[in-house]
Amino acid sequence: MNWKNGLVIVAISATTALASVWGFGKYVEHQRAGIQEAGKLPVNYAGYFGNNNNAAGTVDFTAAATSGTAAVVHIKTRTKAKQVGNSQKQRNPFSDMFGDDFGDFFGGPRVQPEQRASGSGVLITEDGYIVTNSHVIDGSDEISVTLANKKSYKAVLVGQDPNSDLAVIKIDGKSFPYIVYGNSDESKLGQWVLAIGYPLNLDVTVTAGIISAKSRSIGINARQGANPVESFIQTDAAVNPGNSGGALINTNGELIGINSAIASPTGSYAGYSYAIPVNMVKKIVTDIVKFGTVQRAYIGISYPSENLSDEAKRELEKELGTAFKEGEGVYITAVPEGGAAAGAGLKKGDIITKVNGANVTTGPELQEQVARFKPGDKISVTYKRAGKEAMVNITLKNKAGNTDIVKTSSIVEKLGGELVNLDKKIAAANDVAGGVLVKKVGTGLLSKSRMEDGFVITGVNGKDINNLEELKAALALIKSGTLRVDGFYPGFEGRYTYPLQLTEE
């Protein structure tokens, strides 16, 4: 080999090395989003990239499954036994003989037994942030997390968003394996995916399937959120109870969704499962960690629901004065004054076809695009009016109609009512150390329960409360979910618990 050949080989080697470094740099740049650290891969991905030497046309799930299972955790929750109150504060004449399990028949307290449940979660940072479903941890008193290596940790709730069915919890530690974010926009129908979780209380389990549909809305989040957001990735990867909150990954080992629901007549897997797209997850998780609540943006329009009947379509055509064609875009049926769309000049009857250049043909697709932004962000909207296409820039607003950052208000303020420290004599007469007297229920969250004036609060979510300061301190740690207020009515037998559902404003 002469010196010229040697130079050629060196040049080729150098070019190949530079191309590899550039390609890997582009990949790492692609992971930049949310609260994951840019330019860094977790230890569970070591040796993964660049070593997938499958023959053309074959698919091998082993590398993706190995990296993914290390970062998917088993979540177990415990809700303490409670006596659920009733506003008809009557004495149960049979409680001495049969216990308070019969209380509900007589208007007295009813025992709600201790409840235990389990689900899955996904580590998304090396310092222990975990994303899961809101319904997995909602209302729980204790949250424990077990990793695939069998190590267990106590977790704390960072925040949750019932509208999207997402929650963030955290465990203490460092150097945890985690799953890197992918790009759910790049997922395609027919693409292979893996679902990882802890179904039916089994150990970590991996199932494979394909993406069978995108931007699905199944109406499930309306059960827990006042402003539900749904645009699911539909797959036929087997998912069962316990998989909720687990990972949906592609064959590159990237997180593309959080498994959330199944379509089933029996409650077990029957062919279809649904995952929240990771591009939506990233934004919501970042908001929860940074602000304590989701900075939800609104475009300020109303549009038809999915799967309209023929009769409903005819009524819509009469209302809009134009033919309704499914798949053409999102028809605007109303534009409230003061909203973002009204300020940009959109009108009833316009048809939105694109958001920032991305095609939208259904309400869920529009929701998915807008859910990635916060109030104050500007988006471009392409629409049709009288057959002509136009584009307008819209500055998104929050629910209040402005672009301010939404902050979590004090739970004490949300409770409403007139609260004062319990008189010491009344406390002694009722054999309690103290409490908070609800002089008036008011018009806040307390009014939505069956609580009556004169109730004495002695506990919140299992924590003893002796005075107003302790109540404020306890409530300051609670951001969302179900709030359980324990206490009694002076002069009446029994203890009462009132569950209050906290939702974002």
C-alpha positions in Angstrom: 0.0 0.0 0.0 1.5 3.3 -1.1 1.3 6.6 0.7 -1.6 7.8 -1.5 -3.8 4.9 -0.7 -3.0 5.5 3.0 -4.1 9.1 2.7 -7.4 7.9 1.1 -8.1 5.5 3.9 -7.4 8.2 6.5 -9.6 10.6 4.7 -12.5 8.1 4.5 -12.1 7.2 8.2 -12.1 10.9 9.3 -15.2 11.6 7.1 -17.0 8.6 8.6 -16.2 9.7 12.2 -17.3 13.2 11.6 -20.6 12.0 10.0 -21.2 9.7 13.0 -20.6 12.6 15.5 -22.8 14.9 13.5 -25.6 12.3 13.3 -25.5 11.5 17.0 -25.5 15.2 17.8 -28.6 15.6 15.7 -30.2 12.8 17.6 -29.4 14.3 21.0 -30.7 17.7 19.8 -33.9 15.9 18.9 -34.3 15.0 22.6 -34.2 18.6 23.7 -37.6 19.3 25.3 -39.5 19.2 28.6 -37.4 18.7 31.7 -34.9 16.2 30.2 -31.4 17.5 30.0 -30.2 18.1 26.4 -27.2 16.3 25.1 -27.3 13.5 27.6 -28.4 9.9 27.5 -29.2 7.7 30.6 -27.1 4.8 31.5 -29.7 2.3 30.4 -29.1 3.4 26.8 -25.4 2.8 26.9 -24.3 0.7 24.0 -27.8 0.9 22.4 -27.3 3.3 19.5 -25.1 2.3 16.7 -25.2 -1.4 17.6 -28.5 -2.3 16.1 -27.1 -4.4 13.2 -30.4 -6.0 12.1 -30.6 -7.3 8.5 -32.7 -5.2 6.2 -36.4 -5.9 6.6 -36.1 -7.5 10.1 -37.3 -6.1 13.4 -35.6 -6.9 16.7 -37.2 -5.5 19.8 -34.6 -6.7 22.3 -32.5 -3.5 22.5 -35.5 -1.2 22.9 -37.1 -3.5 25.4 -33.9 -3.7 27.5 -33.4 0.0 27.7 -37.1 0.7 28.2 -37.9 -1.8 31.0 -35.1 -0.4 33.2 -37.0 3.0 33.3 -40.6 1.8 33.7 -41.7 1.6 37.3 -44.4 -0.2 39.3 -46.6 2.3 41.2 -48.6 1.1 44.2 -51.0 3.3 46.1 -52.8 3.1 49.4 -55.9 5.0 50.5 -56.6 4.7 54.2 -60.0 3.5 55.6 -62.4 6.4 56.0 -65.8 7.1 57.4 -67.7 8.8 54.7 -70.0 11.5 56.1 -73.7 12.1 55.5 -75.5 15.4 56.0 -78.4 13.7 57.8 -76.4 13.5 61.1 -78.5 10.8 62.6 -77.4 8.2 65.2 -77.2 4.7 63.8 -79.1 2.6 66.3 -77.4 -0.7 65.2 -73.8 0.5 65.2 -73.1 -1.0 68.6 -74.3 -4.4 67.4 -73.2 -4.5 63.8 -70.7 -1.7 63.4 -70.8 1.4 61.2 -70.9 -0.6 57.9 -74.7 -0.3 58.3 -74.5 3.4 58.9 -75.4 4.4 55.3 -78.9 2.9 55.7 -79.6 5.2 58.6 -78.0 8.4 57.4 -74.9 8.0 59.7 -71.3 7.5 58.8 -70.4 4.8 56.4 -67.1 3.0 56.5 -65.0 3.1 53.3 -62.4 0.3 53.6 -58.8 0.8 52.9 -58.1 0.7 49.2 -54.9 -0.4 47.4 -54.2 -0.1 43.7 -51.4 -0.3 41.3 -50.3 1.1 38.0 -47.1 2.0 36.0 -45.0 5.0 35.6 -42.0 6.2 33.4 -38.8 7.7 34.7 -38.1 10.8 32.6 -35.1 12.3 34.4 -32.1 10.9 36.2 -33.1 12.7 39.5 -36.4 10.8 39.9 -39.2 12.6 38.1 -41.8 10.1 37.0 -44.8 10.6 34.7 -47.9 8.5 35.1 -51.7 8.8 34.7 -53.7 11.0 37.0 -56.1 8.3 37.7 -53.4 6.0 39.0 -52.5 8.2 42.0 -55.6 10.2 42.4 -56.8 10.4 46.0 -54.1 8.2 47.4 -52.6 8.7 50.9 -49.3 6.8 50.1 -47.5 6.3 46.8 -44.6 3.7 46.5 -42.5 3.1 43.5 -40.6 -0.1 42.7 -38.0 -0.1 39.9 -37.3 -3.1 37.6 -34.2 -3.8 39.8 -36.6 -4.4 42.8 -35.5 -1.3 44.7 -38.5 0.5 46.3 -39.0 4.2 47.1 -41.6 6.4 48.6 -42.9 9.0 46.1 -44.4 12.4 46.5 -47.0 14.0 44.2 -45.6 16.9 42.3 -48.9 17.7 40.5 -51.6 16.2 38.3 -53.8 17.3 35.4 -57.1 15.3 35.3 -58.0 16.9 31.9 -55.2 15.1 30.1 -55.0 12.2 32.7 -51.4 13.0 33.5 -49.5 13.3 36.8 -45.9 13.8 37.9 -44.5 12.1 41.0 -40.9 12.2 42.3 -38.6 9.8 44.2 -35.4 10.8 45.9 -32.2 9.7 44.4 -29.9 10.2 41.4 -28.5 8.4 38.4 -31.8 6.7 37.7 -32.3 5.2 34.3 -34.9 7.0 32.2 -36.5 7.0 28.8 -35.6 9.7 26.3 -38.4 11.5 24.5 -39.2 10.7 21.0 -41.4 12.6 18.6 -45.0 11.4 18.4 -45.6 13.5 15.3 -43.3 11.2 13.4 -45.2 8.1 14.4 -47.0 6.4 11.5 -49.9 4.0 11.0 -48.5 0.5 10.9 -45.4 1.4 12.8 -44.2 -1.2 15.4 -44.4 -0.1 19.0 -43.8 -1.7 22.4 -46.0 -1.2 25.5 -44.1 -1.6 28.8 -45.8 -1.8 32.2 -46.9 -3.8 35.2 -50.3 -5.3 34.1 -52.4 -7.4 36.5 -49.8 -7.0 39.3 -47.3 -9.0 37.2 -43.6 -8.1 37.0 -42.5 -5.7 34.2 -44.0 -6.8 31.0 -43.4 -5.9 27.3 -45.9 -6.4 24.6 -45.6 -5.5 20.9 -48.1 -4.1 18.3 -48.6 -1.5 15.7 -50.1 1.9 15.6 -53.6 1.4 14.3 -54.9 5.0 14.5 -53.9 8.5 15.7 -55.8 11.5 17.2 -58.5 9.3 18.7 -61.0 10.7 21.2 -62.9 8.2 23.3 -64.5 10.5 25.9 -62.8 9.0 28.9 -61.1 12.1 30.3 -64.5 13.8 30.6 -65.1 11.6 33.6 -62.5 13.4 35.7 -61.7 16.7 34.0 -63.9 19.8 33.4 -62.0 20.6 30.2 -60.9 17.2 28.8 -58.1 17.0 26.2 -57.9 13.8 24.2 -55.9 12.9 21.1 -54.8 9.3 21.7 -52.4 7.1 19.8 -54.3 3.9 19.2 -52.4 0.6 19.1 -53.0 -3.1 19.3 -50.2 -3.8 21.7 -51.8 -5.7 24.6 -52.5 -3.4 27.5 -54.4 -4.5 30.7 -55.3 -3.0 34.1 -52.0 -2.0 35.7 -50.5 -0.8 32.4 -51.9 2.7 33.0 -49.1 5.2 33.2 -46.6 2.9 31.4 -44.5 3.6 28.4 -45.3 3.3 24.7 -41.9 3.3 22.9 -40.8 2.9 19.3 -38.2 0.4 18.1 -35.5 3.0 18.7 -36.3 2.9 22.4 -37.8 6.4 22.4 -40.9 7.3 24.4 -43.7 8.2 22.1 -46.7 7.9 24.5 -48.0 7.2 28.0 -50.5 4.3 28.0 -53.8 5.5 29.5 -56.8 3.5 28.5 -58.2 0.4 26.7 -61.4 -0.1 24.7 -63.0 -3.2 26.1 -66.4 -4.7 26.9 -64.9 -6.7 29.8 -62.4 -4.4 31.4 -59.5 -6.4 30.0 -57.6 -6.2 26.8 -59.8 -6.7 23.7 -57.7 -5.4 20.9 -57.3 -1.7 21.3 -55.3 0.5 23.7 -54.7 4.2 23.9 -51.7 6.3 24.7 -51.2 10.0 25.3 -48.8 11.4 22.6 -45.4 12.3 24.1 -45.4 15.7 22.4 -48.4 16.6 24.5 -46.9 14.9 27.6 -43.7 16.9 27.4 -45.5 20.3 27.6 -47.9 19.3 30.4 -45.1 17.7 32.5 -42.9 20.7 32.2 -45.8 23.0 33.2 -46.5 20.9 36.3 -42.9 20.9 37.4 -42.3 24.5 36.7 -45.6 26.2 37.6 -47.5 23.6 39.7 -50.3 23.6 37.2 -50.8 23.3 33.4 -50.6 26.6 31.4 -53.5 25.6 29.1 -54.0 27.8 26.0 -57.3 28.2 24.3 -57.9 29.2 20.7 -61.4 30.5 21.6 -63.8 28.6 19.3 -66.5 25.9 19.4 -66.6 23.1 17.0 -68.7 19.9 16.3 -68.2 16.7 18.2 -66.9 13.6 16.5 -69.1 11.0 14.8 -72.1 13.1 14.1 -75.3 11.4 13.0 -76.7 12.2 9.6 -79.5 14.3 11.3 -76.9 16.2 13.3 -75.0 16.9 10.2 -78.0 18.3 8.4 -78.8 20.6 11.4 -75.1 21.8 11.4 -75.4 22.6 7.7 -78.5 24.7 8.3 -76.8 26.5 11.2 -73.6 27.2 9.2 -75.2 27.8 5.9 -72.7 25.6 4.1 -72.2 21.9 3.3 -70.5 19.8 6.0 -67.7 17.5 4.7 -65.9 15.3 7.2 -62.2 15.4 6.8 -62.1 18.8 5.3 -61.1 20.5 8.5 -62.5 21.8 11.8 -65.7 23.7 11.3 -66.1 26.7 13.6 -69.6 26.8 15.1 -69.0 29.7 17.5 -66.4 32.4 18.2 -66.9 33.8 21.8 -66.1 37.5 22.2 -62.8 38.3 23.9 -61.3 35.0 22.8 -58.1 34.6 20.8 -59.9 33.6 17.6 -62.3 36.5 17.7 -59.3 38.9 18.2 -57.7 37.4 15.0 -60.9 37.8 12.9 -62.0 34.2 12.7 -65.8 33.8 12.2 -68.5 31.2 12.6 -68.5 29.0 9.5 -64.8 29.2 8.9 -63.0 25.9 8.5 -59.6 25.5 10.2 -57.3 23.2 8.1 -53.8 23.8 9.5 -52.1 24.9 12.7 -48.5 26.0 12.3 -48.5 24.1 9.0 -49.7 20.8 10.5 -52.9 19.5 8.9 -55.9 19.3 11.2 -59.1 17.5 10.1 -60.7 16.8 13.5 -61.3 18.3 16.9 -58.8 16.0 18.6 -56.1 16.9 16.1 -56.7 20.6 16.7 -56.7 19.9 20.5 -53.4 18.1 20.3 -51.7 20.9 18.4 -53.0 23.7 20.7 -52.2 21.7 23.8 -48.5 22.1 23.1 -48.6 25.8 23.6 -49.1 28.2 26.6 -51.1 31.4 26.8 -49.2 34.2 25.0 -47.7 31.9 22.4 -48.4 32.8 18.7 -49.6 30.2 16.2 -50.4 30.4 12.6 -53.9 29.1 11.6 -54.8 28.3 8.0 -58.6 28.4 7.3 -61.1 28.4 4.6 -63.9 31.0 4.2 -66.3 30.8 1.3 -64.1 28.4 -0.5 -61.0 30.6 -0.3 -57.9 29.7 1.9 -56.3 32.3 4.1 -53.9 32.3 7.1 -53.9 34.4 10.3 -51.6 34.6 13.3 -53.3 34.1 16.6 -52.0 34.9 20.1 -53.4 32.2 22.4 -55.1 33.1 25.7 -55.8 31.3 29.0 -59.3 30.5 30.3 -59.6 33.9 31.9 -59.1 35.5 28.5 -55.6 36.9 28.9 -52.1 35.8 28.5 -51.0 35.8 32.2 -49.3 32.8 33.8 -51.8 30.8 35.7 -50.7 30.2 39.3 -52.0 27.7 41.7 -54.3 29.5 44.1 -54.4 28.8 47.8 -56.5 25.7 48.5 -57.8 27.6 51.6 -59.2 30.2 49.2 -60.7 27.5 47.0 -62.5 25.9 50.0 -64.3 29.1 50.7 -66.5 29.5 53.8 -65.8 31.1 57.2 -63.1 29.2 59.1 -62.0 29.8 62.7 -60.1 27.9 65.4 -62.3 25.6 67.5 -63.0 26.9 71.0 -60.9 25.1 73.6 -63.9 24.2 75.7 -65.7 22.7 72.8 -62.5 20.7 71.9 -62.2 19.4 75.5 -65.9 18.5 75.6 -65.5 16.4 72.4 -62.2 14.9 73.5 -60.1 16.4 70.7 -56.9 18.4 70.9 -58.3 21.1 68.6 -59.7 21.7 65.1 -61.1 24.3 62.7 -64.7 25.2 62.9 -66.6 25.8 59.7 -68.9 28.7 60.8 -70.3 29.1 57.3 -69.9 26.7 54.4 -69.9 29.6 51.9 -69.8 29.2 48.1 -66.4 27.5 47.5 -65.5 23.9 47.3 -67.1 23.2 50.7 -70.5 24.1 49.3 -70.1 21.3 46.7 -69.9 18.7 49.4 -72.7 17.7 51.8 -71.0 19.6 54.6 -73.1 21.8 56.8 -72.4 24.8 59.0 -70.9 23.9 62.3 -68.6 21.1 61.1 -65.3 20.8 62.8 -62.2 19.9 60.6 -59.8 17.7 62.5 -57.9 16.1 59.6 -56.9 16.6 56.0 -55.9 13.6 53.9 -55.0 11.7 57.0 -53.0 14.5 58.7 -54.3 15.8 62.1 -55.4 19.4 62.1 -55.6 21.3 65.4 -55.8 24.9 64.3 -56.2 27.2 61.2 -52.4 27.5 60.8 -52.0 23.7 60.6 -54.8 23.6 58.1 -53.1 26.1 55.9 -49.8 24.4 56.1 -51.3 21.0 55.2 -53.3 22.4 52.3 -50.2 24.2 50.9 -48.7 20.8 50.1 -51.8 19.8 48.1 -52.1 21.0 44.5 -54.7 18.9 42.9 -56.6 15.6 43.1 -59.1 14.5 45.8 -59.0 16.3 49.1 -60.5 14.4 52.1 -61.6 16.5 55.0 -62.2 14.6 58.2 -64.0 15.8 61.3 -67.2 15.8 63.4 -70.3 17.8 64.3 -70.4 18.8 68.0 -73.3 17.1 69.7 -73.6 14.3 67.2 -72.2 10.8 67.2 -69.6 9.6 64.6 -66.9 10.9 62.5 -67.3 12.2 58.9 -65.2 12.5 55.8 -66.1 14.7 52.9 -64.2 14.2 49.6 -63.6 17.4 47.6 -62.4 17.2 44.0 -59.8 19.8 43.3 -59.6 20.9 39.6 -57.6 23.7 38.0 -59.2 27.0 37.6 
